[in-house]
Amino acid sequence: MRTVLIAMLCCLLPTACTRSNDETEPTATPVATVSTAQARRGAVAQPYTVYGQVERGSDSQQMLTAPIEAIVRRIDAPAGSEVHAGDRIVLLDPSPATRAQWQAAVADAEAAAQALARAQRLRADGLGSDADVEAAQSHAQAARALRDSLQQRLQHLELRAPVDGDVERIAVNVGDLLQPGATVALLSRRGAALARFGIDPALAQRLRVGLPVTLDTDSGGPSYSRPIRSISLARDPQTLLASFLVEIPAERMPMPGQPLRAQVSVDSAHDAVLVPYAALLDDAGQAYVYVVKDGVANRRDVQTGPGDGRQIAILRGLHAGETVVIAGGTALEDGMRVRNP
């Protein structure tokens, strides 16, 4: 009897062990929590940031120079000052050499006038010739012209603003001895002016005249838009950039030396499939998104187009109306089940 029981137990033990191994609980399928958005059709333009400054041409600048050798007595409007037409910017005094020159010119003019009068009297008395009178007259005219020129220049030692504008630069200091024609100050005329912006030559070839440019202000005011006036593909020898010109209105004129910043949209798409930038992922240079259908996320390689930092155009690989993952995509694997929070 004991032998029969032992045999039965031996038969049951393998069965029990086998059942224990076969009845293991099944593993749950992982489900990721993601946020999604729907691809849609629309337009987008990709902005590029460019920098520039007001183009200082002959029509926008006024240069004040010393009319004669002089000494700087006072600077009334330092660099950065706002001035109106007629405001004094720098006051000059004639130098000792100029004073001596002026006194000599006055004396020479008086002596020449007296010599002319004497030559005319001698000719009237038959003691002089017409040639003597003509020579005296020529000398008198030259002496008078030099005196008048010096006198006129001495009357312009108060250097005043010829137009409304801003003092861009003062090139002298009080006490400096200036030679005739030396630059004293540079005045920027108020009114519309041209600003030149540098841009990559490859992008410059895709610009066109009339394309709007959005200019930013450092003063806290709102941005404003101006059209491109002209484009130059010639490279600047220092920056190696091409350039374009934009007209800056008078009321937006920056302070002298202030740089300008602008946004220009070179690339644009008008009827493209758009997705939020957050949906775009990258795998060794290959852009892709996760497309959700029936609760499953599948990887989809795509070709991208222009974007503005908020959304980007998908040129190939996605259709409008499809649902893409915009948050949680970095933790996904192809074919993983997903749910919205």
C-alpha positions as CSV (number, residue, x, y, z in Angstrom):
1,M,0.0,0.0,0.0
2,R,2.8,2.4,0.9
3,T,4.5,1.7,-2.4
4,V,1.4,2.7,-4.3
5,L,1.1,6.0,-2.5
6,I,4.7,6.9,-3.2
7,A,4.2,6.2,-6.8
8,M,1.2,8.4,-7.0
9,L,3.0,11.3,-5.4
10,C,5.8,11.0,-7.8
11,C,3.4,11.3,-10.7
12,L,1.6,14.3,-9.2
13,L,4.8,16.4,-8.4
14,P,5.9,17.1,-12.0
15,T,2.4,18.1,-12.9
16,A,2.2,20.6,-10.1
17,C,5.6,22.1,-11.0
18,T,4.6,22.4,-14.6
19,R,1.3,24.1,-13.8
20,S,3.1,26.6,-11.5
21,N,5.5,27.6,-14.3
22,D,2.8,27.8,-17.0
23,E,0.3,29.9,-15.0
24,T,2.7,33.0,-14.7
25,E,0.8,36.4,-14.8
26,P,1.0,38.1,-18.3
27,T,3.2,41.3,-18.6
28,A,1.2,44.6,-19.0
29,T,1.7,46.5,-22.3
30,P,3.4,49.9,-21.5
31,V,1.3,53.0,-22.2
32,A,3.0,56.5,-22.4
33,T,1.3,59.7,-21.5
34,V,1.8,62.3,-24.2
35,S,0.3,65.6,-25.4
36,T,-0.8,65.8,-29.0
37,A,-1.8,68.4,-31.7
38,Q,-3.3,68.2,-35.1
39,A,-1.3,69.0,-38.3
40,R,-3.0,71.8,-40.2
41,R,-2.6,73.7,-43.4
42,G,-1.4,77.3,-43.3
43,A,1.3,79.8,-44.1
44,V,4.6,80.4,-42.3
45,A,7.7,82.5,-42.9
46,Q,11.2,82.0,-41.4
47,P,12.7,85.2,-40.1
48,Y,16.4,86.0,-40.1
49,T,17.9,88.5,-37.7
50,V,20.2,91.1,-39.4
51,Y,22.1,94.1,-38.0
52,G,22.9,97.5,-39.5
53,Q,23.3,101.2,-39.1
54,V,22.3,104.4,-40.7
55,E,24.1,105.0,-43.9
56,R,25.9,108.3,-43.5
57,G,25.9,110.0,-46.9
58,S,26.3,113.6,-48.0
59,D,22.6,114.1,-47.7
60,S,22.4,113.1,-44.1
61,Q,25.5,114.6,-42.6
62,Q,26.8,118.1,-42.1
63,M,30.5,118.7,-41.3
64,L,31.6,121.8,-39.5
65,T,35.1,123.0,-40.1
66,A,37.4,125.7,-38.9
67,P,37.2,128.6,-41.3
68,I,40.7,130.0,-40.4
69,E,43.5,129.1,-38.0
70,A,41.7,129.3,-34.6
71,I,41.7,128.2,-31.0
72,V,38.7,126.3,-29.5
73,R,37.3,128.5,-26.8
74,R,34.1,126.6,-25.8
75,I,32.1,123.5,-26.8
76,D,28.4,124.3,-26.3
77,A,26.9,121.0,-27.8
78,P,28.9,117.9,-27.0
79,A,28.5,114.6,-29.0
80,G,25.0,113.2,-28.7
81,S,23.3,116.6,-28.3
82,E,20.1,117.4,-30.1
83,V,20.3,120.8,-31.8
84,H,18.2,123.0,-34.0
85,A,19.2,125.1,-37.0
86,G,21.1,128.1,-35.7
87,D,22.2,126.6,-32.3
88,R,25.8,127.2,-31.5
89,I,27.9,124.1,-31.3
90,V,31.5,125.3,-30.9
91,L,32.9,128.8,-30.3
92,L,36.4,129.6,-31.8
93,D,38.8,132.4,-31.2
94,P,41.3,133.7,-33.9
95,S,44.8,132.5,-33.2
96,P,47.6,135.0,-32.7
97,A,48.9,134.2,-36.2
98,T,45.4,134.9,-37.6
99,R,45.2,138.2,-35.7
100,A,48.5,139.2,-37.1
101,Q,47.5,138.2,-40.6
102,W,44.3,140.2,-40.3
103,Q,46.1,143.3,-39.1
104,A,48.6,143.0,-42.0
105,A,45.8,142.5,-44.5
106,V,44.0,145.6,-43.3
107,A,47.2,147.7,-43.5
108,D,48.1,146.3,-46.9
109,A,44.6,147.1,-48.2
110,E,44.9,150.7,-47.0
111,A,48.3,151.1,-48.5
112,A,47.2,149.6,-51.8
113,A,44.2,152.0,-51.9
114,Q,46.5,154.9,-51.3
115,A,48.9,153.8,-54.0
116,L,46.1,153.5,-56.5
117,A,44.9,157.0,-55.7
118,R,48.4,158.3,-56.2
119,A,48.8,156.5,-59.5
120,Q,45.5,158.0,-60.7
121,R,46.6,161.5,-59.7
122,L,49.9,161.1,-61.5
123,R,48.2,160.0,-64.7
124,A,45.8,162.9,-64.5
125,D,48.9,165.2,-64.2
126,G,50.5,163.5,-67.2
127,L,53.2,162.1,-64.9
128,G,52.0,158.5,-65.0
129,S,50.9,155.9,-67.5
130,D,47.8,153.8,-67.8
131,A,49.9,150.7,-67.1
132,D,50.9,152.2,-63.7
133,V,47.3,152.7,-62.8
134,E,46.3,149.2,-63.9
135,A,49.1,147.7,-61.8
136,A,48.1,149.7,-58.8
137,Q,44.4,148.9,-59.3
138,S,45.2,145.1,-59.6
139,H,47.2,145.2,-56.4
140,A,44.5,147.1,-54.6
141,Q,41.8,144.6,-55.6
142,A,43.9,141.7,-54.5
143,A,44.7,143.3,-51.1
144,R,41.0,144.2,-50.6
145,A,39.9,140.7,-51.5
146,L,42.3,139.2,-49.0
147,R,41.1,141.6,-46.3
148,D,37.4,140.9,-47.0
149,S,38.0,137.1,-47.1
150,L,39.7,137.2,-43.7
151,Q,37.0,139.5,-42.3
152,Q,34.2,137.1,-43.5
153,R,36.0,134.1,-42.0
154,L,36.5,135.9,-38.7
155,Q,32.8,136.5,-38.6
156,H,32.1,132.7,-38.7
157,L,34.0,131.6,-35.6
158,E,30.7,130.7,-34.0
159,L,30.1,127.3,-35.6
160,R,26.3,126.9,-35.6
161,A,24.0,124.0,-36.7
162,P,23.0,124.6,-40.3
163,V,20.0,122.2,-39.9
164,D,18.0,120.4,-37.2
165,G,19.9,117.3,-36.2
166,D,22.1,115.5,-33.7
167,V,25.8,116.1,-32.9
168,E,27.3,112.8,-33.9
169,R,30.9,113.7,-33.1
170,I,33.1,116.5,-31.7
171,A,36.6,116.2,-33.1
172,V,38.3,118.8,-30.9
173,N,39.0,119.8,-27.3
174,V,38.9,123.2,-25.7
175,G,42.3,124.9,-26.2
176,D,43.1,123.0,-29.4
177,L,44.8,125.0,-32.2
178,L,43.1,124.3,-35.4
179,Q,44.3,124.7,-39.0
180,P,42.0,126.2,-41.6
181,G,39.6,123.5,-42.9
182,A,40.1,121.2,-39.9
183,T,37.0,119.1,-38.9
184,V,35.4,120.4,-35.7
185,A,32.1,118.6,-35.5
186,L,29.9,116.2,-37.4
187,L,26.2,116.8,-37.4
188,S,23.6,114.2,-38.5
189,R,20.7,115.8,-40.3
190,R,17.2,115.0,-38.9
191,G,14.8,113.5,-41.4
192,A,14.5,110.2,-43.3
193,A,17.7,108.4,-43.9
194,L,18.9,105.1,-45.3
195,A,20.0,102.2,-43.1
196,R,22.3,99.4,-44.5
197,F,21.9,95.9,-43.1
198,G,24.4,93.1,-43.6
199,I,23.1,89.6,-44.7
200,D,24.6,86.3,-45.8
201,P,25.2,86.5,-49.6
202,A,23.3,83.2,-50.1
203,L,20.2,84.7,-48.4
204,A,20.7,88.1,-50.2
205,Q,20.1,86.3,-53.5
206,R,16.6,85.3,-52.4
207,L,15.6,88.9,-51.3
208,R,13.6,91.2,-53.5
209,V,13.0,94.9,-53.5
210,G,9.8,95.7,-51.6
211,L,10.1,92.8,-49.2
212,P,9.0,94.0,-45.8
213,V,11.6,94.2,-43.0
214,T,10.6,94.4,-39.3
215,L,12.8,96.8,-37.4
216,D,13.2,96.5,-33.6
217,T,13.8,99.5,-31.3
218,D,16.0,99.5,-28.2
219,S,13.9,102.3,-26.7
220,G,11.1,100.0,-25.8
221,G,8.7,101.2,-28.5
222,P,6.8,98.9,-30.9
223,S,8.5,97.4,-33.9
224,Y,7.7,98.8,-37.3
225,S,8.0,97.6,-40.9
226,R,9.7,99.1,-43.9
227,P,10.2,97.8,-47.4
228,I,13.6,96.9,-48.9
229,R,14.7,99.8,-51.1
230,S,17.7,98.2,-52.8
231,I,19.9,95.1,-52.6
232,S,23.7,94.8,-53.1
233,L,25.3,91.4,-53.6
234,A,28.8,92.9,-53.3
235,R,30.5,91.6,-50.2
236,D,31.9,93.9,-47.6
237,P,35.7,93.4,-47.4
238,Q,35.6,93.2,-43.6
239,T,32.3,91.3,-42.8
240,L,32.1,89.4,-46.1
241,L,28.3,90.1,-46.0
242,A,26.0,91.3,-48.8
243,S,23.7,94.2,-47.9
244,F,20.3,95.9,-48.5
245,L,19.0,99.4,-47.8
246,V,15.9,100.4,-45.9
247,E,14.6,103.9,-45.5
248,I,14.3,105.0,-41.8
249,P,11.6,107.6,-41.2
250,A,12.7,110.8,-39.3
251,E,10.6,110.0,-36.2
252,R,12.4,106.6,-35.9
253,M,15.9,107.9,-36.4
254,P,18.3,106.3,-33.9
255,M,20.9,108.2,-31.9
256,P,24.3,108.6,-33.6
257,G,26.2,105.3,-33.5
258,Q,23.2,103.3,-32.3
259,P,23.1,99.9,-34.1
260,L,19.9,98.7,-35.7
261,R,18.4,95.2,-35.5
262,A,15.8,93.8,-37.9
263,Q,14.0,90.7,-39.0
264,V,13.6,89.8,-42.6
265,S,11.7,86.7,-43.8
266,V,13.5,85.1,-46.7
267,D,11.9,81.6,-46.7
268,S,8.2,81.2,-46.6
269,A,5.5,78.6,-47.3
270,H,1.9,79.7,-48.1
271,D,-0.1,76.4,-48.2
272,A,2.0,73.9,-46.2
273,V,1.3,71.3,-43.6
274,L,2.2,72.9,-40.3
275,V,3.0,71.4,-36.9
276,P,4.2,72.9,-33.7
277,Y,8.0,73.1,-33.4
278,A,7.7,70.8,-30.3
279,A,6.6,67.9,-32.5
280,L,9.8,67.8,-34.4
281,L,12.5,65.3,-33.3
282,D,15.9,64.5,-34.8
283,D,17.8,61.2,-35.3
284,A,21.3,61.9,-36.6
285,G,20.1,64.6,-38.9
286,Q,16.9,62.9,-39.9
287,A,13.8,64.9,-38.8
288,Y,10.8,62.8,-37.7
289,V,7.6,63.0,-35.7
290,Y,5.4,60.5,-33.9
291,V,2.0,60.1,-35.5
292,V,-0.8,58.8,-33.2
293,K,-3.6,56.6,-34.6
294,D,-5.9,54.4,-32.6
295,G,-3.9,55.0,-29.5
296,V,-0.6,53.9,-31.0
297,A,2.4,56.2,-31.8
298,N,4.3,55.4,-35.0
299,R,7.5,57.2,-36.1
300,R,7.3,59.1,-39.3
301,D,10.3,60.5,-41.1
302,V,9.6,64.0,-42.6
303,Q,11.2,66.7,-44.7
304,T,11.0,70.1,-43.1
305,G,10.5,73.6,-44.6
306,P,10.6,77.1,-43.2
307,G,9.6,77.8,-39.6
308,D,9.1,80.8,-37.3
309,G,10.1,79.4,-34.0
310,R,6.5,78.4,-33.1
311,Q,5.5,76.3,-36.0
312,I,7.3,74.6,-38.9
313,A,6.3,73.5,-42.4
314,I,6.4,69.8,-43.2
315,L,7.1,69.4,-47.0
316,R,6.9,65.6,-47.1
317,G,5.9,62.7,-44.8
318,L,2.8,64.1,-43.1
319,H,-0.8,65.1,-44.1
320,A,-3.0,67.8,-42.7
321,G,-5.4,66.4,-40.1
322,E,-3.0,63.8,-38.7
323,T,-2.3,63.8,-35.0
324,V,1.3,64.3,-33.8
325,V,2.9,64.1,-30.4
326,I,4.1,67.5,-29.1
327,A,5.2,66.5,-25.5
328,G,6.6,63.2,-24.3
329,G,8.0,62.1,-27.7
330,T,11.5,61.7,-26.5
331,A,10.5,58.7,-24.3
332,L,8.5,56.9,-27.0
333,E,9.4,54.0,-29.1
334,D,7.9,53.1,-32.5
335,G,4.6,51.3,-32.0
336,M,4.1,52.2,-28.3
337,R,0.6,52.8,-27.0
338,V,-0.1,56.3,-25.8
339,R,-2.8,58.2,-24.0
340,N,-3.4,61.9,-23.3
341,P,-3.2,63.1,-19.7
